Amino acid sequence: MALSQPKTTPLEPDRFNLLVYADEQGNLHPVRKPSDWQKRRQHILAAMQQVMGSLPGKEKRVPLNPQVLEEQDCGSFLRRKIAFTPEPNDRLMAWLLVPKSVLNNRNSKTPAMLCLHQTVQIGKDEPAGLGGNPNLHYAKELAERGYVTFAPDYIGGDIPEVGIKEGFGESRTDPYEMGYVSGTMKGIWNHIRSLDFLQSLPFVDGERIGVIGHSLGGYNSLFLAAFDERMKVVVTSCGFTSFVRYRGGDLTGWSHRGHMPRIATVYGKDPKRMPFEFSEVLAAIAPRALFINAPLHDHIFDVVGVGECVTAALSVYALLGNGSGIVVHYPNCGHDFPKFVREAAYRFVDDILQMPKA
């Protein structure tokens, strides 16, 4: 059965002027206080669901029934392969990395980071340090810093546009066969349930959780944070630009089945017709801490568009005024997450999640 769609909400015409909201008659009003902003924020989330499909409800929040399938001793941490149930008739695979220091100290709880992989066939194995680009082994590196980390696979199904066969890693559940209208929303739900799993662990502090991701994982981190406020810190690497700056305004890359097919079928791959923009996604995360890696020579996510989105979102961060703000690094490289930027991101996360200094 297909998921129901949200009601159409009033749309504000300017995606970069965020201090305005529309009433039910379409009249525009200034955003002067946080309660005004919440009206605009709800419009943003509704607009995202017009493209992605509705966020699943409580009926899909079934028991996780986690199972440890294997365990590897990696020196300072244990790497456990986990299978769990994100929703009825589905099992998802993930790597759970647990520092031995955490297991040896049962009297305290530690922060955790959800680690989302890029577009790569091996999926969760890359952030867990089992192949791929060493610059993207952030689940492994964060575990070595003392964090509990969790790296799930993305969705199942063939995505020929990006060379993915059957699914990412060991994921084989096709979201469209389950009634989803986008791979993106299935990913969001899987990641929400991943947070549920982390909060269920007796050695994890459920109030100190963040998310990190590169490319596919970078924008999935943003989407997740917009819908789920449990995360205190977000690290997005090469994860976005404005739709109008993406590949000269051609949104074909956003419209395949791994992402949001409605961008093609409903919105004609036209940025001007899109009901939401990444400036709004960033602002929907405010006032929580946000670290952005935006390389100067990223061939996918134009750095000028990054700056435009950040500038717009900063107006909301200033309005709310009680968070840790946005930090942006612009390394002189291509679509990558270089070591010195990762180290800056980890220090940022340490500060937000109050990780004791080694």
C-alpha positions as CSV (number, residue, x, y, z in Angstrom):
1,M,0.0,0.0,0.0
2,A,1.4,3.4,-1.0
3,L,2.1,5.9,1.7
4,S,-0.3,8.7,2.0
5,Q,0.8,12.2,0.9
6,P,0.8,15.3,3.0
7,K,-1.6,18.1,2.5
8,T,-0.4,21.0,0.4
9,T,0.8,23.8,2.6
10,P,1.3,27.5,1.9
11,L,4.5,28.1,0.0
12,E,6.8,31.1,0.5
13,P,8.0,32.2,-2.9
14,D,11.6,33.0,-1.9
15,R,13.6,30.0,-0.8
16,F,16.5,32.2,0.4
17,N,14.5,34.8,2.4
18,L,13.8,32.6,5.4
19,L,12.5,35.2,7.7
20,V,9.1,35.2,6.1
21,Y,6.1,32.8,6.5
22,A,2.8,32.5,4.7
23,D,-0.5,32.1,6.4
24,E,-3.4,29.9,5.2
25,Q,-4.5,32.5,2.7
26,G,-1.0,32.9,1.2
27,N,-0.3,36.3,2.8
28,L,3.3,36.8,3.8
29,H,4.3,37.8,7.3
30,P,7.8,38.6,8.8
31,V,9.4,36.0,11.1
32,R,10.1,38.0,14.2
33,K,10.3,35.4,16.9
34,P,11.0,31.6,17.2
35,S,7.3,30.8,17.2
36,D,7.0,32.5,13.8
37,W,9.9,30.5,12.5
38,Q,8.2,27.2,13.5
39,K,5.4,28.0,11.1
40,R,7.9,28.4,8.2
41,R,9.8,25.3,9.4
42,Q,6.6,23.2,9.3
43,H,6.1,24.4,5.7
44,I,9.6,23.3,4.8
45,L,9.1,19.8,6.2
46,A,5.8,19.5,4.4
47,A,7.3,20.6,1.2
48,M,10.1,18.1,1.5
49,Q,7.5,15.4,1.9
50,Q,5.7,16.5,-1.2
51,V,8.9,15.5,-3.1
52,M,10.0,12.6,-0.9
53,G,6.7,11.1,0.2
54,S,5.3,11.1,3.7
55,L,7.4,10.4,6.8
56,P,6.2,7.0,8.1
57,G,4.2,6.9,11.3
58,K,4.1,4.9,14.5
59,E,2.7,1.9,12.7
60,K,6.2,1.2,11.2
61,R,8.0,1.6,14.5
62,V,8.0,-2.1,15.3
63,P,10.5,-3.8,17.7
64,L,14.0,-3.7,16.4
65,N,14.9,-7.3,17.2
66,P,18.6,-6.7,16.8
67,Q,21.0,-9.6,16.2
68,V,24.7,-9.7,16.3
69,L,25.9,-11.7,13.3
70,E,29.6,-11.5,13.8
71,E,32.3,-9.7,15.9
72,Q,35.8,-8.6,15.0
73,D,38.5,-7.5,17.4
74,C,40.0,-4.3,15.9
75,G,42.4,-3.5,18.7
76,S,40.9,-0.5,20.5
77,F,37.4,-1.3,19.5
78,L,35.1,-4.2,18.5
79,R,33.3,-4.2,15.2
80,R,30.0,-6.0,15.3
81,K,27.7,-6.8,12.3
82,I,24.2,-6.1,13.3
83,A,20.9,-7.0,11.7
84,F,17.7,-5.2,12.8
85,T,14.1,-4.6,11.8
86,P,13.5,-0.9,10.7
87,E,9.9,-1.7,9.8
88,P,7.6,-4.7,9.1
89,N,9.0,-7.2,6.5
90,D,12.5,-5.6,6.4
91,R,15.9,-6.4,7.9
92,L,18.8,-3.9,7.6
93,M,22.5,-4.6,8.1
94,A,24.9,-2.3,9.9
95,W,28.2,-2.1,11.6
96,L,28.3,-1.2,15.3
97,L,31.8,-0.1,16.5
98,V,32.2,-0.1,20.2
99,P,35.4,1.1,21.9
100,K,36.7,-1.5,24.4
101,S,37.1,1.4,26.9
102,V,33.3,1.8,26.8
103,L,32.7,-1.9,27.5
104,N,35.2,-1.8,30.3
105,N,33.5,1.1,32.1
106,R,29.9,0.1,32.6
107,N,29.2,2.9,35.1
108,S,29.2,5.6,32.4
109,K,27.6,6.2,29.1
110,T,29.3,7.6,26.0
111,P,28.3,9.7,23.0
112,A,27.5,8.0,19.7
113,M,27.7,9.0,16.0
114,L,25.6,7.7,13.2
115,C,27.9,7.3,10.2
116,L,26.3,7.4,6.7
117,H,28.2,6.2,3.6
118,Q,28.6,7.8,0.2
119,T,27.4,6.3,-3.1
120,V,29.6,3.2,-3.1
121,Q,28.7,-0.4,-3.8
122,I,30.2,-1.7,-0.5
123,G,28.0,0.7,1.5
124,K,28.5,0.5,5.2
125,D,31.9,-1.2,4.9
126,E,33.6,2.0,3.8
127,P,32.9,4.2,6.9
128,A,33.7,1.1,9.0
129,G,37.2,1.0,7.6
130,L,36.8,-2.2,5.4
131,G,37.6,-0.8,2.0
132,G,37.0,2.2,-0.3
133,N,38.4,5.6,0.3
134,P,40.5,5.9,3.5
135,N,39.4,9.5,3.8
136,L,35.9,8.2,4.4
137,H,36.6,5.7,7.2
138,Y,35.0,8.1,9.7
139,A,33.1,5.4,11.7
140,K,36.4,3.7,12.4
141,E,38.2,7.0,13.2
142,L,35.5,8.1,15.6
143,A,35.5,4.8,17.3
144,E,39.2,5.1,17.8
145,R,38.5,8.5,19.5
146,G,36.1,6.8,21.9
147,Y,32.7,7.1,20.2
148,V,30.2,4.4,19.7
149,T,29.5,4.5,16.0
150,F,26.9,2.9,13.8
151,A,27.1,2.6,10.0
152,P,24.0,1.1,8.3
153,D,23.6,0.3,4.6
154,Y,21.4,2.6,2.5
155,I,18.6,1.1,0.4
156,G,18.2,-2.0,-1.8
157,G,17.4,-2.2,-5.5
158,D,19.3,-1.5,-8.7
159,I,20.3,2.1,-9.4
160,P,22.0,1.9,-12.8
161,E,22.5,5.7,-13.0
162,V,25.2,5.4,-10.3
163,G,26.4,1.8,-10.9
164,I,24.7,0.2,-7.9
165,K,23.4,-3.3,-8.5
166,E,20.8,-4.9,-6.2
167,G,21.5,-2.3,-3.5
168,F,24.1,-0.8,-1.2
169,G,26.2,-3.2,0.7
170,E,23.9,-6.0,1.9
171,S,20.7,-4.0,1.6
172,R,18.2,-5.8,-0.7
173,T,14.8,-4.3,0.2
174,D,13.5,-2.2,-2.7
175,P,11.7,0.9,-1.1
176,Y,9.3,1.2,-4.1
177,E,8.1,-2.4,-3.5
178,M,7.2,-1.3,0.0
179,G,5.1,1.7,-1.1
180,Y,7.7,4.4,-0.8
181,V,7.8,7.1,-3.5
182,S,11.5,7.9,-3.0
183,G,14.6,6.1,-1.9
184,T,15.4,9.2,0.1
185,M,12.4,8.8,2.5
186,K,13.1,5.1,3.0
187,G,16.7,6.1,3.9
188,I,15.4,8.7,6.4
189,W,13.2,6.1,8.1
190,N,16.1,3.6,8.2
191,H,18.3,6.2,9.8
192,I,15.6,7.2,12.3
193,R,15.4,3.6,13.4
194,S,19.2,3.5,13.6
195,L,19.0,6.3,16.1
196,D,16.4,4.2,18.0
197,F,18.9,1.4,18.1
198,L,21.7,3.6,19.4
199,Q,19.4,4.9,22.1
200,S,18.5,1.4,23.1
201,L,22.2,0.5,24.0
202,P,22.9,0.6,27.7
203,F,26.4,2.1,27.2
204,V,25.2,5.0,24.9
205,D,24.1,8.4,26.2
206,G,20.9,8.9,24.2
207,E,21.1,12.7,24.7
208,R,24.6,12.9,23.0
209,I,24.1,11.6,19.5
210,G,25.3,13.1,16.2
211,V,25.4,12.2,12.5
212,I,28.2,12.4,9.9
213,G,28.2,11.6,6.2
214,H,29.9,12.3,2.9
215,S,28.2,12.9,-0.4
216,L,25.1,10.6,-0.4
217,G,25.7,10.3,3.4
218,G,26.2,14.1,3.5
219,Y,22.8,15.1,2.3
220,N,21.1,12.1,4.0
221,S,22.6,13.5,7.3
222,L,20.9,16.8,6.6
223,F,17.5,15.2,5.6
224,L,17.6,13.1,8.8
225,A,18.5,16.0,11.0
226,A,15.6,18.1,9.5
227,F,13.1,15.4,10.5
228,D,14.6,14.1,13.7
229,E,15.7,16.6,16.4
230,R,17.5,14.0,18.6
231,M,20.8,14.7,17.0
232,K,22.9,17.4,18.7
233,V,25.5,17.8,15.9
234,V,25.5,17.2,12.2
235,V,28.6,16.9,10.0
236,T,28.0,17.0,6.2
237,S,30.8,16.6,3.7
238,C,30.2,17.4,0.1
239,G,26.5,17.0,0.8
240,F,24.7,19.9,-0.9
241,T,24.5,23.0,-3.1
242,S,21.5,24.9,-4.1
243,F,19.3,23.2,-6.6
244,V,19.7,26.1,-9.0
245,R,23.5,25.7,-8.8
246,Y,23.5,21.9,-9.1
247,R,25.0,21.0,-12.5
248,G,23.8,24.2,-14.1
249,G,20.2,23.6,-12.9
250,D,19.8,20.1,-14.4
251,L,18.4,18.0,-11.6
252,T,18.6,14.7,-13.4
253,G,21.1,13.4,-10.8
254,W,18.5,14.1,-8.0
255,S,15.7,12.3,-9.8
256,H,16.7,8.7,-10.1
257,R,15.2,5.9,-7.9
258,G,18.0,6.2,-5.4
259,H,16.8,9.7,-4.6
260,M,13.6,11.4,-5.5
261,P,11.9,10.4,-8.8
262,R,9.2,13.0,-8.3
263,I,11.8,15.7,-9.1
264,A,11.4,14.5,-12.7
265,T,7.8,13.2,-12.8
266,V,6.2,16.1,-10.9
267,Y,8.7,19.0,-11.0
268,G,10.3,18.4,-14.5
269,K,13.8,18.5,-13.1
270,D,13.4,22.3,-12.8
271,P,14.9,24.0,-9.7
272,K,12.4,26.8,-10.0
273,R,9.5,24.4,-9.6
274,M,11.0,22.6,-6.5
275,P,9.0,23.3,-3.3
276,F,12.1,23.3,-1.1
277,E,15.7,24.3,-1.3
278,F,18.8,23.3,0.7
279,S,18.9,26.8,2.3
280,E,15.7,25.7,4.0
281,V,17.0,22.2,4.9
282,L,19.9,23.8,6.7
283,A,17.7,26.3,8.5
284,A,15.3,23.5,9.6
285,I,18.3,22.0,11.6
286,A,18.8,25.3,13.5
287,P,19.9,25.9,16.2
288,R,21.7,22.6,16.4
289,A,25.4,22.5,15.6
290,L,26.3,22.1,11.9
291,F,29.7,21.4,10.4
292,I,30.1,21.7,6.6
293,N,32.9,20.5,4.4
294,A,32.6,22.3,1.1
295,P,35.6,21.8,-1.2
296,L,36.4,24.6,-3.6
297,H,36.6,22.2,-6.6
298,D,33.7,19.8,-5.9
299,H,32.5,18.9,-9.4
300,I,29.1,17.9,-8.0
301,F,28.1,20.4,-5.4
302,D,29.0,23.9,-6.5
303,V,30.7,25.9,-3.8
304,V,29.0,29.1,-4.6
305,G,25.6,27.5,-4.0
306,V,26.8,26.2,-0.7
307,G,27.7,29.7,0.4
308,E,24.3,31.0,-0.7
309,C,22.5,28.4,1.3
310,V,24.6,28.9,4.4
311,T,24.1,32.7,4.2
312,A,20.4,32.3,4.1
313,A,20.3,29.7,7.0
314,L,22.5,32.0,9.2
315,S,19.6,34.4,9.5
316,V,17.6,31.7,11.2
317,Y,20.5,30.7,13.5
318,A,20.8,34.3,14.5
319,L,17.1,34.5,15.2
320,L,17.1,31.5,17.5
321,G,20.4,32.6,19.0
322,N,20.9,29.8,21.5
323,G,22.8,27.1,19.5
324,S,26.4,26.4,18.4
325,G,25.9,27.7,14.9
326,I,27.4,26.7,11.6
327,V,31.1,26.1,10.8
328,V,32.2,25.8,7.2
329,H,35.5,24.6,5.8
330,Y,36.4,25.2,2.2
331,P,39.4,23.0,1.4
332,N,41.4,23.4,-1.8
333,C,40.4,20.0,-3.2
334,G,37.7,18.1,-5.1
335,H,34.9,15.9,-3.9
336,D,36.7,14.6,-0.9
337,F,36.9,14.7,2.9
338,P,40.6,15.4,3.6
339,K,42.3,14.5,6.9
340,F,42.7,18.0,8.2
341,V,39.1,18.8,7.7
342,R,38.0,15.5,9.3
343,E,40.1,16.3,12.3
344,A,38.5,19.7,12.5
345,A,35.1,18.1,12.3
346,Y,36.0,15.6,15.0
347,R,37.1,18.4,17.4
348,F,33.8,20.2,16.6
349,V,31.9,17.1,17.5
350,D,34.0,16.6,20.6
351,D,33.0,20.0,21.8
352,I,29.3,19.6,21.1
353,L,28.9,16.2,22.5
354,Q,31.2,17.0,25.4
355,M,33.6,14.1,24.8
356,P,36.4,14.2,27.5
357,K,39.8,15.1,26.1
358,A,42.2,12.2,25.8
